[in-house]
Structures are given as structure tokens and as C-alpha cells.
């Protein structure tokens, strides 16, 4: 076991490493060889454990320091590298997150998680094609991965490759009944793709059996129904669906969510004249 003096030195060295912006990531990516020979595997394990505890407690600063110490000792430590990427993503440091996740993918080519995380960050950077390659890579590792399928479809949608997204999502959605959040999200995404491809009957049938379990999902279901009705000339049905979506958004107490919904719908819905069955002037 190392002395207190050594541990203090390691603490300040890790702090310097963090403040310096993590140049060791680039070195590790290039040569894949650690520039620092691990002093003691117990030290690496200890710091990984401390990082895990800090993460569980929501202490990102403590986790960052612990995982950075582990990474200094062993730049081939997959848990240290992956979790540093996750922390950078949580702190909106997307460039650093990309570097860590790329390294994590090289360290563990048999795992899909770093590719999924890398793709998610690339999506935030609007690099949808690169993200799709990552998700496709994760799907190749695990062809049954629902996360990889959903994320790949989302990347295709972002690039307006709706036919590709349709093919992926058609193999993912469940056959109806009670749904989990993941199932409902996939069904809602599939319905939106069907709308883009003007498969309105299929989209409407899908929404009729979709049971969202989140506030956002409930709002999205009403909104998509409104879009279908508006595109198929059922004006009054569209007005009701959009009103239901607005009511669900207001129920959350989130002004930003309501504002986002209003922006998606367009101009505020005009009043409905029920006696004539048309939009009032």
C-alpha cells in the first residue's frame, strides 16, 4: 500500500491532469500504450470503487477526480475511460466525451455501450451520419439490441432517411397491449416515420394501440394524431387532438414544454364552431 505522501502527490497530479484538459487521451488513442506503468493494481481498483460511489451519490466532481486518478495509473482501464466519457457528456463537454468514448470502443471492441454513447454525443453535435455508423456498429455486436435499433432509427430520422428508419422500427415495435416506456417510444417514433412517408392509416392504427407511460409520450401521441388528422383533412379531429396535447402539456406545469409544443403545432389553434362543424373565422 502506498504512503500518504504518495497519495497526496497522486491527488495533485490528477488535479493537474484534469485542469490541463486531458491530453493523455490523445496519446492513448494514437499509440494505445500507457505512458505511465501502473504502480499498483490495487490503487486502480480503489479509485474505480471511489468513482463508482461518487457517481451513485451524484458527485460528478468526486467521480471525475477518482476516475482521472485511475486513468493516470492505467490508460487501458475501460471503466475509467468509459466513465470519464460519461462525465464529460453530463458536463456538456462533448469533444472530450467523444475522445473518451472512441478510446473506450477501442479498448473493448466486443462491447456496444461505448458505441451507443459515442453515437449519442455525435447526435448532439449534429453529426448524424457518423452517429448512425456507431449505432450500426453496436447493432452488429448485438443484433437483438433494442437500444441500438432505436438509436439507429433516430439517426436516420435526423438525416431524413425515413425509409431506412421505417425498416428498422418495423422490426422493433411490439404487437400492442401494455407497453413499457421503451416500447411506447419506439411506437411513437415509428408513427412519426409513417407520417413522413404518408402511411397515415398505418400511423393511426399504431397510435390507437400505443399506451405511453410518460408525460412526454402522452403529449406526443396527441400531437401525432393531430398531425394525421390535419394532413388527411379532418380539421375538427385535428383541433381536438392538438387541444388534448396542449392540455397534457399544461398538466406537467412546464411552460417550456408547452412552448415547444406550440412551436411544433404552429399558430395557436383557432376556435372551433361546433354548430357548423368548421373552423370559425
Secondary structure, 3 states (H helix, E strand, C coil): CCCHHHHHHHHHHHHHHHHCCCCHHHHHHHHCCCCCCCCCHHHHHHHHHHHHHHHHCCCHHHHHHHHHHHHHHCCCCHHHHHHHHHHHHHCCCHHHHHHHHHHHHHHCCCCCHHHHHHHHHHHHCCCHHHHHHHHHHHHHHCCCCHHHHHHHHHHHHHCCCHHHHHHHHHCCCCCCCCCCHHHHHHHHHHHHHHHHCCCHHHHHHHHHCCCCCCHHHHHHHHHHHHHHHHHCCCHHHHHHHHHHHHHHHHHCCCHHHHHHHHHHHCCCCCCEECCCCEECC
